[in-house]
Amino acid sequence: MKITRRTTALTALGLAVMMLAGCASASADQNGADLAEVRVGYFANVTHAPALVGISEGLLQDALGDVELKAEVLGAGPAAIEALSAGAIDAAYIGPNPAINTFIQSGGQSVNIIAGATSGGAALVVDDEITGIDDLRGSTIATPQLGNTQDVALRSWLTDEGLATSVSGGGDVNITPTENALTFTLLQDGGVDGAWLPEPWVSRLVVEAGATVLVDERDLWDDGAFPTTVLLVRADFARQHPDAVDDLLAGHIASVQWLADNAGQAPAVINSALEEATGKGLSDEVLTRALQNVTFTVDPHAETFERLVQNGLTAGTQKDGSIDGLFDLRALNAQLTDGGQEAVSAAGLGAD
């Protein structure tokens, strides 16, 4: 299994897959050609722990058998979508709003969500001079990338609170898309007044930079459940390699189950994976706090996606369009029911 570290948008690598010389593969496309590898993108965040664990514990590779897992560390959702669109990766752990964007822009042809991964673990953190909504007027707030899930959440929430923003900058609150590590430094130095981020960056800013949580995104959703990370595949890859998708799902389900069954071991495994991906791990205090704010689940919470579409429209970061067909949960539910678990719902937005 190969891990490649990439924090910017990937260039097109082409759609052709090189064959493994002299080695039979466990999966073949519809024309009978062997599949050499599955390329999966993910982020070095606690909200992507199913990917981190699946890679580091070998669960994804074990499920794929002779097909090689190639893992790509990406920076944010829009960069992952560029990689998927270019055919540079086949699947990605990603936030819901970039998934929605590419599905709408392609007329429903580009991708499908095949499983959930993580719920919760995002918040607006601010410096100690901001104590309420009124103090945000005239402030500068960072997000990971324009149009990513946290960026959309911030923009739509500010609009609901009567504060104007613009995708080109300015407004009542100036939103500046910024790489997460730089946001950490800027908040410490006074370059930004706050940030809407995923874990572990929320906890890092609270524990290490003295920030406070102004909005926990869980408080904005019924029962505190909202998708932070889902598992997405290119639609053409899924059509050509359904067996590989089934195997990838099996590894993903095993990874989520591993997190549920190994709560004591999970922090050390996650931290080791983060260190391998980024060169630096987290303090025990930060990691403990971050893990308290997330739930790992294969349920993508499809029932929230119509509202997520409206949030993107409110934020001005996506086009209007239908998300009917975004979900294909048939393979996931077949494996769940075979394992004696409850099936999850596509909420009328695809097959389940």
N, C-alpha and C positions, 0 to 999 in steps of 0.2 A: 504494500500500500504506500502510495506516494503523497506527501503533503507539500503543497506549494504555497508560499506566503505572497499574497497580492492584496494591496490596499487601495489600488486605483482601478478604474474601469479596464476590463480586459479587451485586448484587440482580438479581432476575429481569428480563430485558429482553423476555420474550415469545418465542413461537416463530415469529411471522410475520417474514419477511425482506422488506425494502423492495426494490423493483425499481429498477434503474439506469435513470433516465429517458432514453429515446431511444437506448439502447445494447443491442445484442444480447449475450447471454452465451454463454460456451463450454460451459455445463453446464445441464441442465434436470432437474427432478424427474420422478417417474414419471407425473405428470399432464401433463407437457409444459411446466410453468411454468419460466421462466428463473430461474437462481440468480444473485443479485447479488454475494454475498460469502461467504467462508469465514472464520470467526472461530476463531483458534487461540490458546490460552493457553500460556505458557511461563514459566520462572523465569530471573532474571538470575544464573545460576550457570554455572560451567565445565562442570558435568555436563549442561547444556542447550546445549552448543556447536553441535550440529546445527541447533537452532532459531535460535541467534544468527547462524550463518553463512548458513543458508537465508534468513533475513530480510535481513541486511545485504548479502549478495551478490546478492540478487534471485532466488535459485534457486527458492524456493517460489512467488513471484509469477510467474516465467517459466513454470513448469509449470502454473499455474492459468489462464494465458492471460487472457481478458477478465473472469474472475471475480476480484473484488478480495480480496486477503488483508488481513484485519484482525487484527493481533497484539496480544494482551493480556498485559502483564507481571503475573504473579501472585506471591503470597508463599510458598505451600506447597501440598502435595498436597490436603489436605482443602478448602482454599479453591477449588482448581481443580474439585474434584468438585461443590461447591455450584454453581459457575458452569455446569458441564455439566448438572447435574440441573435447573437453572432454565431451560435453553435459552439461556443468555447467551453460550455459546461452543459450537462444534461439535466441536472436537478439542483435545487438550492433550498437551503433553510433560509427563510426570508420573512419579513413583515408583511402584513396583509395588503397595505395600500399600494406598494409597487406591483404586487400580484394583480390587484384590481386594475391598475393603470394599463399594464401590458395586455391584459385580456380584453379590455374595452378597445384599446387602440388597434388591436389586431382583428377586431370583429369576432372575438371568441375563438380564434384559431391558434393562439400562440402557446398557451400553457394550461395546466390543470393543477389545482390543489388536490393532493392525494391523501393528506393527513394533517392533523395539528401537531404541534410540538410543545409550545409553551403558552401559558396564560399569565398575565400580570407582569410586573417588573418594569414599569415605566412611570416617570414622575417629572414634575416641574420643580427643580431646586433653585433657590435664589440666595443671594447674599443677605446679610443680617439687616441691611437697610430697607429691605422690602418685606413688609409684614402683611400686606393685603393686596387685593386687586387694584385698588386706586394707585398704589405705589408703582405699578407696572407702566403707567403712562410715561413715555419718554425713555424707557429702558431699552437695553439691547439684550436679547435672549438668543442663545445658540441652540441649534438642532443638528443632528448628524449629517443630513443632506437634504436639499430641497426635494420635497415630494416623498421623503421616506415616512414611515409610519408615525414616528414621533413628531416630525415636522408638521404633518397633517393634523395630528392631535392638538398640537399647540395652536395652530392657526385657527382651527374650527372652534376651540374652546375660547380663545380671545374674542372671536367674532360673536359668540354667544354671550360674552360678558360685555359687549358693546365697545370693544377696542379694535380699531382698524389695523390691518397689516397689508403688505404688498409682497408679491413674489419677487419683485425687483428691488426690495428694500424700502425702508421708510415706513410711514404710518404712525399710529399712536404707539406701537411697539415695533422696534426694528428687529427683525429676525435674521440672524446670520448663520447660514449653514456652515458648520465647522467640524473638522475631524475631532473625534472625542478626546483624544489625548491633548490636543491643543486647547480645547474648551476647558479642560482641567486647569491648565496653566493660566489661561486668560481670566478665569474666575478668581483665581488666587491673586492675580496682578491687577484686577479691576478692569480688565479689558471687556468683559461682559458682566451683566448683572445676574444672569441665571441661565439655565438650560433645561430643556425637556429631553431626557435621555433614557435609554434602557439600562438595566443592570449589567455589569457591576458599577457603571459610571455614576449612577445615582448614589450608591453607597460610598463610593470613593469621594465624591464631592462633599457628602455629609460628614464622613469620618475624618477625612484627611484635609479638606479645604474649609471646613466650618460652615458649609452651606446648610440651609434648612429646606424641608419639603413644604412647598406652598400648595401643590396639588398632587395627590396620589391618584393616578389614572383609574385605579380600581373604584374609586368613589364616584366615578362618572358612569358606571355600567351596572346594570341589574346584577345583583349577587356578586359584584366585583369581578365578574368573568369577562375577559376580552382577550382576543388572540394577539400575542406579541410575535410569535414565530409559527410559521406553517411550513410544510414540506411541499415544494412545487416541482413539477417536471415539465419539460418541453413536450408539447402534445405530439409532435412528430416522433420524438424518441419513444414515447409511451406506445405509439401505434406500431413502431418497428420492433420494439424490444419489450413486449409485455411481461415476459418471464423475468427479465432483469428488474423491471419495476416491482414485480411481486417480491423478488429477493431483497431489493432495497427496502421495501416496506417491512419485510420480516425483520431485517436488521434494525430498522427504526423502532418498531414495536418492542423489540428486545431491549433497545437502549432506554426507552421510556420506562419499561418494567424494571430494568436494572436500577435506575434512579429511585424508583419506589421501594425496591427491596434492599437497597444498600445505602440508606441515609447516613450511616456512620462513615462509610468509606467515600461517599460521593464528594465531599469538599476537597479532599486530597487529590482525587482523580481529576476533578474539574480544574483545580489549580495547576496541577502538573500539565494538563492539556493546554491551558491558557499560557503557561510559561513557554511551552514548546512552540505555540503559534505566534507569540508576541515577543518572547525573550524575557518576560517579566511576569511573575505571579502576583497574587493579591495577599494582603495581610489577612490573618484569621478573622479579625473584626469586620473587615469589609466583606469578606466572602460569606461569613455567617449572616450578616445583615442582608446581603443580596439574595441569598437562598431563601430567606424568610418571606420574600416578596414575590416569589414566582411559584407557579404550579406547572408541573410537566404532565402533559396529556396528549393523546393522539386525537382528541376531539378538536376540530378546527374552529368550533363555535360559529358555524355557518350562519346561525340566527343573527349574528351581529353585523353581517356584511352589507346589508342594505343601508344600515346607518353609517358604516364606514364609507360607502359610496357617497352618501350625502355630505359626510365630513370632508371628503376630497373635493367635492364641488364647492363647498363653502370656503375651503382653504384656497381655491383657485389653482390647484395643482394637478387636476385631471379633467378629462373631457366627460361629458355626459354619455351614458350608454348602458346597455344591458349587461348584467353579469350572470344571466341564465346560462348554465352549463359550466360555470367556473369550477365546480367541484366534480371530481370523479372519485367517489369513496367506495366503489364496488369491491376493489381488491382489498382495501383495508377492512371493510366489514366482513368479507369472506374469511379473512384470517382471524378477526376478532371472534366471530361466532364459532369458528372451528376450535378456538381456544377457550370457549365457554364464557366469553366476555360479551357485553352488550354492544350492539352496533351503534354507530353515531349517525347523526342526521345531516343531510345536505341542505335542509331547510327550503326545499323546493328550488334550489339553485344549481341543480345538477343531479348526477346519478348517485344513489346510495344503496 
